[in-house]
Amino acid sequence: MNLQRLHWQHQNPLFFPWLALLMLGWLMVSSASTGIADYYTGNAAYFSIRQGVYLLAGVLALYAVSQISLQRWARLDVWFLLLSVVGLILVFAPVIGHEVNGSRRWLNLGIIKVQASELAKLAAVFYVAGYLVRRQDEVQSSWKGFLKPVGLLLFVVLLLLLEPDFGAVVVLMGAVLTQLFLGGVKAGQFFLALLVTLVLSGIALGAESYRVERLMAYLDPWNPDHVYGTGYQLTQSLIAFGRGEWLGVGLGESVQKLFYLPEAHTDFVFAIWAEETGLLGAVAALGLLVWLLSRIWSVAWQAQQNGHLYAAYIAIGIATLFGLQVLINVGVNIGLLPTKGLTLPFYSYGGSSLLVCCAMVGIVMRIAHETAVPLTETEVAYA
């Protein structure tokens, strides 16, 4: 890599929070995965080594994506969405699709398994950002302009529900509705769409018995009927938080990661971190995520102030994707939300999640670089 070309990344407001999250996430996965790695592979560092490889790939992904101009993204956003739809369909193919715990969410590419929904969420953000700029007057003045993108994305939502991946649906629709709201849709349209989304979510929640069971376990996890069944993960996670107290039991000293808490290095890595480092460590980890999110919102605000609407909408969508995923994962870990299989950005083990997170940061870095100067009256929002 040319160090001169990397100079602006180092000066970027997202660089240091991103780097800190990468390092802390690697540490969290390394500590939380020792028990399961040793049991299944005989090497306690197995998942740590793999996460390190993913980390390096994430750095390369960030650099590569940050070199793509927004003008090029603007020409490709529709094709990106179509490609993501193809990916969501291919997860059901016998050879390419990969099933885990009853869900077909992964594409088996040999060296890595890619979660198709990760790309679909980002593609939806790009598509809506482009649509808001191309059809700004129509979106702000008519129902037709508002319903077109929502109707198209309902097909994506349907594919996600068939996997099933209800959590990805919530995150995707949350990001899209936020973009539309800040893009200037009428308040009545927005709140009606929000109401319809909530109603459909309720129907989807009640349509599957396992989702109803998770909801019941969430409402009363310590019930004898739930504590060793659908409420098991939640109760073990709460035990981890309780054991951590203020300062934790010590890094690497978690008991819950020793096969008491399932998915300890993926969906529930935050609970293990809280057990080992206590409330102070948990707050510090969340503080880094808040730091990154605040920087992204700052970039979005700068882009909007300087007239770069396309860039602003993308940054807003990415910030919402990150924010909702953090809220849902942490909410599940501490018992504020029903159990849902969503990773914690940068902290949970997994290649596709880490690569997409790094790519999104790279995109916002590019936005910060391109939108530092206000547009002139003769320039367009894609410039």
C-alpha positions as CSV (number, residue, x, y, z in Angstrom):
1,M,0.0,0.0,0.0
2,N,1.1,3.6,-0.7
3,L,1.6,5.4,2.6
4,Q,0.8,8.7,1.0
5,R,-2.6,7.4,-0.2
6,L,-3.3,6.2,3.4
7,H,-2.5,9.6,4.8
8,W,-6.1,10.9,4.7
9,Q,-7.4,7.7,6.3
10,H,-5.1,8.3,9.3
11,Q,-6.4,11.9,9.6
12,N,-10.0,10.7,9.3
13,P,-12.2,11.2,12.4
14,L,-13.2,7.5,12.3
15,F,-9.7,6.0,12.1
16,F,-8.9,5.8,15.9
17,P,-12.3,4.6,17.1
18,W,-12.3,1.9,14.3
19,L,-8.8,0.8,15.2
20,A,-9.7,0.6,19.0
21,L,-12.8,-1.4,18.2
22,L,-10.8,-3.9,16.1
23,M,-8.2,-4.5,18.8
24,L,-10.8,-4.8,21.6
25,G,-13.0,-7.1,19.6
26,W,-10.0,-9.4,18.9
27,L,-9.3,-9.5,22.6
28,M,-12.9,-10.2,23.5
29,V,-13.2,-13.1,21.0
30,S,-9.8,-14.5,22.0
31,S,-10.9,-14.6,25.7
32,A,-14.5,-15.8,25.1
33,S,-13.6,-18.6,22.7
34,T,-10.8,-20.5,24.6
35,G,-13.0,-23.2,26.1
36,I,-15.0,-24.1,23.0
37,A,-11.9,-23.9,20.8
38,D,-9.9,-26.2,23.0
39,Y,-12.8,-28.7,23.2
40,Y,-13.5,-28.9,19.5
41,T,-10.0,-28.4,18.0
42,G,-7.5,-29.0,20.8
43,N,-6.2,-25.5,20.2
44,A,-7.5,-22.8,22.6
45,A,-6.3,-20.1,20.2
46,Y,-8.2,-21.5,17.2
47,F,-10.9,-18.9,17.0
48,S,-8.5,-16.1,18.0
49,I,-6.2,-16.9,15.1
50,R,-9.1,-17.0,12.7
51,Q,-10.4,-13.7,14.0
52,G,-7.0,-12.2,13.5
53,V,-7.1,-13.3,9.9
54,Y,-10.5,-11.8,9.5
55,L,-9.2,-8.6,11.1
56,L,-6.4,-8.3,8.5
57,A,-9.0,-9.0,5.7
58,G,-11.2,-6.3,7.3
59,V,-8.3,-3.8,7.1
60,L,-7.9,-4.6,3.4
61,A,-11.6,-4.3,2.8
62,L,-11.7,-0.9,4.5
63,Y,-8.8,0.4,2.4
64,A,-10.3,-1.0,-0.9
65,V,-13.7,0.4,-0.3
66,S,-12.4,3.8,0.8
67,Q,-10.8,4.2,-2.6
68,I,-14.2,3.9,-4.4
69,S,-15.7,7.3,-5.1
70,L,-19.3,8.2,-4.3
71,Q,-19.9,9.0,-7.9
72,R,-19.1,5.4,-8.8
73,W,-21.4,4.1,-5.9
74,A,-24.2,6.3,-7.3
75,R,-23.9,4.5,-10.7
76,L,-23.9,1.0,-9.1
77,D,-26.4,1.3,-6.2
78,V,-29.3,-0.4,-8.1
79,W,-27.0,-3.2,-9.3
80,F,-25.7,-3.6,-5.8
81,L,-29.3,-4.2,-4.5
82,L,-30.0,-6.7,-7.3
83,L,-26.8,-8.5,-6.5
84,S,-27.8,-8.7,-2.8
85,V,-31.2,-10.1,-3.8
86,V,-29.5,-12.8,-5.8
87,G,-27.4,-13.6,-2.8
88,L,-30.5,-13.9,-0.6
89,I,-32.0,-16.3,-3.2
90,L,-28.8,-18.4,-3.4
91,V,-28.9,-19.2,0.3
92,F,-31.7,-21.7,-0.5
93,A,-29.6,-23.4,-3.2
94,P,-28.6,-27.0,-2.1
95,V,-24.8,-26.6,-2.6
96,I,-24.1,-22.9,-2.1
97,G,-26.5,-22.3,0.8
98,H,-25.3,-23.2,4.2
99,E,-27.7,-24.0,7.1
100,V,-26.9,-23.4,10.8
101,N,-29.3,-24.1,13.6
102,G,-32.3,-24.4,11.3
103,S,-31.6,-21.1,9.4
104,R,-30.3,-20.7,5.9
105,R,-28.5,-17.4,6.1
106,W,-25.0,-18.2,4.7
107,L,-23.4,-18.5,1.3
108,N,-20.6,-21.1,1.4
109,L,-17.7,-19.7,-0.7
110,G,-15.2,-22.2,0.4
111,I,-12.7,-20.2,2.4
112,I,-15.4,-18.1,4.1
113,K,-19.1,-18.3,4.7
114,V,-20.8,-15.0,3.9
115,Q,-24.0,-14.0,5.6
116,A,-26.1,-12.7,2.7
117,S,-28.2,-10.4,4.9
118,E,-25.1,-8.3,5.8
119,L,-24.7,-7.3,2.2
120,A,-28.5,-6.8,1.7
121,K,-28.7,-4.3,4.6
122,L,-25.9,-2.2,3.1
123,A,-27.3,-2.5,-0.4
124,A,-30.7,-1.2,0.8
125,V,-29.0,1.8,2.4
126,F,-27.3,2.7,-0.9
127,Y,-30.4,2.2,-3.0
128,V,-32.6,4.4,-0.7
129,A,-29.9,7.1,-0.6
130,G,-29.8,7.2,-4.4
131,Y,-33.5,7.1,-4.7
132,L,-34.0,10.0,-2.3
133,V,-31.6,12.2,-4.4
134,R,-33.0,11.1,-7.8
135,R,-36.6,11.5,-6.8
136,Q,-36.4,14.0,-4.0
137,D,-39.4,16.1,-5.1
138,E,-41.5,13.0,-5.7
139,V,-40.7,11.6,-2.3
140,Q,-41.5,14.8,-0.5
141,S,-44.7,15.5,-2.4
142,S,-46.5,12.2,-3.2
143,W,-47.4,8.8,-1.8
144,K,-46.2,7.2,-5.0
145,G,-42.6,8.5,-4.5
146,F,-42.7,7.3,-0.9
147,L,-44.1,3.8,-1.6
148,K,-41.9,2.8,-4.5
149,P,-38.7,2.1,-2.5
150,V,-40.7,0.6,0.3
151,G,-42.5,-1.8,-2.0
152,L,-39.3,-2.9,-3.7
153,L,-37.6,-3.6,-0.4
154,L,-40.6,-5.7,0.8
155,F,-39.3,-8.4,-1.5
156,V,-36.0,-8.3,0.3
157,V,-37.8,-8.5,3.6
158,L,-39.7,-11.5,2.4
159,L,-36.5,-13.3,1.5
160,L,-35.0,-12.5,4.9
161,L,-38.1,-13.9,6.7
162,L,-37.9,-17.1,4.7
163,E,-34.3,-17.7,5.9
164,P,-35.5,-16.9,8.6
165,D,-33.7,-13.7,9.9
166,F,-36.1,-11.5,11.7
167,G,-33.4,-9.5,13.3
168,A,-32.0,-8.4,9.9
169,V,-35.5,-7.3,8.9
170,V,-35.8,-5.1,11.9
171,V,-32.3,-3.5,11.3
172,L,-32.9,-3.1,7.6
173,M,-36.3,-1.5,7.9
174,G,-35.1,0.7,10.8
175,A,-32.3,2.1,8.6
176,V,-34.6,2.6,5.6
177,L,-37.3,4.4,7.6
178,T,-34.7,6.7,9.2
179,Q,-33.3,7.6,5.8
180,L,-36.8,8.3,4.5
181,F,-37.7,10.4,7.5
182,L,-34.6,12.5,7.3
183,G,-35.0,12.6,3.5
184,G,-38.1,14.8,3.9
185,V,-41.1,12.4,3.6
186,K,-44.3,13.8,5.1
187,A,-44.8,13.0,8.8
188,G,-48.1,11.3,8.1
189,Q,-46.5,9.0,5.5
190,F,-43.7,8.1,7.8
191,F,-45.8,7.3,10.9
192,L,-48.2,5.3,8.8
193,A,-45.3,3.3,7.4
194,L,-43.9,2.9,10.9
195,L,-47.3,1.6,12.1
196,V,-47.6,-0.8,9.3
197,T,-44.1,-2.1,9.9
198,L,-44.8,-2.6,13.6
199,V,-48.1,-4.5,12.8
200,L,-46.4,-6.7,10.2
201,S,-43.5,-7.4,12.7
202,G,-46.1,-8.4,15.3
203,I,-47.7,-10.8,12.7
204,A,-44.3,-12.2,11.8
205,L,-43.5,-12.6,15.5
206,G,-46.6,-14.6,16.1
207,A,-46.5,-16.7,12.9
208,E,-43.7,-19.0,14.1
209,S,-44.0,-21.0,17.3
210,Y,-40.3,-20.7,18.2
211,R,-40.6,-16.9,18.2
212,V,-43.6,-17.0,20.5
213,E,-41.6,-19.3,22.8
214,R,-38.7,-16.9,22.9
215,L,-41.1,-14.1,23.7
216,M,-42.6,-16.1,26.6
217,A,-39.1,-16.9,27.9
218,Y,-38.1,-13.3,27.7
219,L,-41.1,-12.2,29.8
220,D,-40.3,-14.8,32.5
221,P,-36.9,-16.4,31.9
222,W,-36.6,-17.9,35.4
223,N,-39.8,-19.9,35.0
224,P,-39.0,-23.6,35.5
225,D,-40.5,-24.3,32.1
226,H,-38.1,-21.8,30.4
227,V,-34.9,-21.8,32.5
228,Y,-33.5,-24.9,30.8
229,G,-35.3,-24.4,27.5
230,T,-35.9,-21.3,25.4
231,G,-34.8,-19.0,28.3
232,Y,-31.5,-20.8,28.9
233,Q,-29.3,-18.4,27.0
234,L,-30.9,-15.4,28.7
235,T,-30.6,-16.7,32.2
236,Q,-26.9,-17.8,31.7
237,S,-26.2,-14.3,30.2
238,L,-27.7,-12.6,33.2
239,I,-25.6,-14.8,35.5
240,A,-22.5,-13.7,33.6
241,F,-23.4,-10.0,34.2
242,G,-24.1,-10.7,37.9
243,R,-20.8,-12.5,38.4
244,G,-19.0,-9.5,36.8
245,E,-20.1,-7.0,39.4
246,W,-18.1,-3.7,39.2
247,L,-14.6,-4.9,38.1
248,G,-15.1,-8.4,36.9
249,V,-13.6,-11.8,37.7
250,G,-10.5,-11.1,35.6
251,L,-9.7,-11.4,31.9
252,G,-9.8,-15.0,30.8
253,E,-11.4,-16.1,34.1
254,S,-15.0,-16.4,32.9
255,V,-16.9,-19.5,34.0
256,Q,-19.9,-18.9,31.8
257,K,-17.9,-19.4,28.6
258,L,-17.1,-23.0,29.7
259,F,-20.2,-24.4,27.9
260,Y,-22.7,-22.7,30.2
261,L,-23.5,-19.9,27.9
262,P,-24.1,-21.0,24.2
263,E,-22.7,-18.7,21.5
264,A,-20.3,-17.2,24.0
265,H,-17.9,-15.9,21.4
266,T,-20.5,-14.7,18.9
267,D,-23.9,-13.4,19.9
268,F,-23.2,-13.3,23.7
269,V,-19.6,-12.1,23.7
270,F,-20.6,-8.9,25.5
271,A,-21.9,-10.9,28.4
272,I,-18.6,-12.7,28.8
273,W,-16.7,-9.4,28.6
274,A,-19.0,-8.0,31.3
275,E,-18.3,-11.1,33.5
276,E,-14.5,-10.7,33.1
277,T,-14.2,-6.9,33.3
278,G,-17.3,-5.9,35.2
279,L,-19.6,-3.0,34.7
280,L,-16.6,-0.6,34.1
281,G,-15.3,-2.8,31.3
282,A,-18.8,-3.1,29.7
283,V,-19.3,0.6,29.8
284,A,-15.8,1.2,28.3
285,A,-16.7,-1.3,25.4
286,L,-20.0,0.5,24.8
287,G,-18.2,3.8,25.0
288,L,-16.0,2.9,22.0
289,L,-19.1,2.0,19.9
290,V,-20.8,5.3,20.9
291,W,-17.6,7.1,19.9
292,L,-17.7,5.5,16.5
293,L,-21.4,6.2,16.0
294,S,-21.0,9.9,17.1
295,R,-18.2,10.3,14.5
296,I,-20.4,8.8,11.7
297,W,-23.3,11.1,12.6
298,S,-20.8,14.0,12.6
299,V,-19.7,13.0,9.1
300,A,-23.4,12.8,8.0
301,W,-24.1,16.2,9.4
302,Q,-21.0,17.7,7.7
303,A,-22.1,16.2,4.4
304,Q,-25.6,17.6,4.7
305,Q,-24.4,21.0,5.6
306,N,-22.0,21.1,2.6
307,G,-24.8,20.0,0.2
308,H,-23.7,16.4,-0.4
309,L,-27.1,14.8,0.2
310,Y,-26.3,11.4,-1.3
311,A,-23.3,11.1,1.0
312,A,-25.3,12.3,4.0
313,Y,-28.1,9.7,3.4
314,I,-25.6,6.9,3.1
315,A,-23.8,7.9,6.3
316,I,-27.2,8.2,8.1
317,G,-28.2,4.7,6.9
318,I,-24.9,3.2,8.0
319,A,-25.0,4.9,11.4
320,T,-28.6,3.5,11.9
321,L,-27.4,0.0,10.9
322,F,-24.7,0.1,13.4
323,G,-26.8,1.7,16.1
324,L,-29.8,-0.7,15.8
325,Q,-27.5,-3.8,15.8
326,V,-25.7,-2.6,18.9
327,L,-29.0,-1.8,20.7
328,I,-30.6,-5.2,19.8
329,N,-27.5,-7.3,20.7
330,V,-26.9,-5.5,24.0
331,G,-30.6,-5.5,24.8
332,V,-30.7,-9.3,24.2
333,N,-27.6,-9.8,26.4
334,I,-29.0,-7.9,29.4
335,G,-32.6,-9.1,29.0
336,L,-34.3,-6.0,27.7
337,L,-35.2,-7.7,24.4
338,P,-36.2,-11.2,23.4
339,T,-33.3,-13.5,22.3
340,K,-32.3,-12.8,18.7
341,G,-29.3,-14.0,16.7
342,L,-27.6,-10.7,15.9
343,T,-23.9,-10.1,16.2
344,L,-22.3,-7.2,18.1
345,P,-20.4,-5.1,15.5
346,F,-16.6,-5.5,15.7
347,Y,-16.9,-7.6,18.9
348,S,-18.6,-10.8,17.9
349,Y,-16.7,-13.6,16.2
350,G,-17.3,-13.9,12.4
351,G,-15.7,-13.1,9.2
352,S,-18.6,-11.7,7.1
353,S,-19.8,-9.5,9.9
354,L,-16.4,-8.0,10.6
355,L,-15.6,-7.5,6.8
356,V,-18.9,-5.7,6.3
357,C,-18.4,-3.5,9.4
358,C,-15.0,-2.5,8.2
359,A,-16.3,-1.9,4.7
360,M,-19.0,0.4,6.1
361,V,-16.4,2.4,8.1
362,G,-14.4,2.7,4.9
363,I,-17.4,4.1,3.1
364,V,-17.9,6.7,5.8
365,M,-14.2,7.5,5.7
366,R,-14.6,8.2,1.9
367,I,-17.6,10.3,2.6
368,A,-15.7,12.4,5.2
369,H,-12.9,12.9,2.6
370,E,-15.2,13.9,-0.2
371,T,-17.6,16.1,1.6
372,A,-15.2,18.3,3.6
373,V,-15.7,21.1,1.0
374,P,-19.1,22.6,0.3
375,L,-20.6,22.0,-3.2
376,T,-20.9,25.0,-5.5
377,E,-24.2,25.9,-7.0
378,T,-23.3,24.2,-10.3
379,E,-22.3,20.9,-8.8
380,V,-24.7,18.0,-8.2
381,A,-25.2,16.0,-5.0
382,Y,-23.3,13.0,-6.4
383,A,-20.1,15.1,-7.0
